[in-house]
Amino acid sequence: PYVSAGIGVGLNSARNYNVNILPPFTTFSNQFTNERNTSFSYKVGLGVDYEVATHVRVGVGYRFADFGRVQLGNASINQVPTLNNLSQSHLYTNEVLGQITVVI
């Protein structure tokens, strides 16, 4: 069995947002500028490795990570600023890990 943990900095970038409106020019939509955020980040995990043969191990684990805030920049419609914002306060990931290790 193992436990893992880590802390760091999340460098998150949201860019190239666009809206596909069909048919064209039937409505207006906010356009957002690109944005970068720097946030506190951490991860925790646990798992188990099992030796199935002299030089072969298999393992399974789980890892959760929080990469911090992600958001797009200022919004506008036809270059007129609006008070809209697209953001997510935390970008989470949940991962299930599997491995096969061959020791040479």
C-alpha positions, 0 to 999 in steps of 0.5 A, a space after each residue: 500500500 502507498 499514500 501520496 500527497 503534494 502541494 504546488 502552484 496551478 498555472 491555469 490558462 483559459 483561451 480561444 473561447 468562441 460560440 457557434 451561432 446558427 444561423 449566423 447573426 440571429 443573436 448576440 453572444 459574449 466574447 471573452 478575452 484570454 486569462 491566466 490564473 495562478 492558484 494554490 494546488 494540491 493532490 492526494 492519493 492512495 493505492 496498492 502494488 502487488 507482486 505477481 511474479 519475481 519481476 512483475 508487479 501490478 498496481 491500482 490507485 486513486 488520485 484527487 487533485 485541485 488545480 485552483 481557479 480557472 476563468 476567462 477574461 473580460 466579456 464584450 458584445 460587439 466590443 462593448 464591455 459587459 459584466 459577464 464572467 465565466 469562471 470556475 473556483 476550483 478545477 478538480 480531477 479524479 483519477 483511477 490509476 492502473 500499472 504493470 511494472 516489470 523489473 529488469 
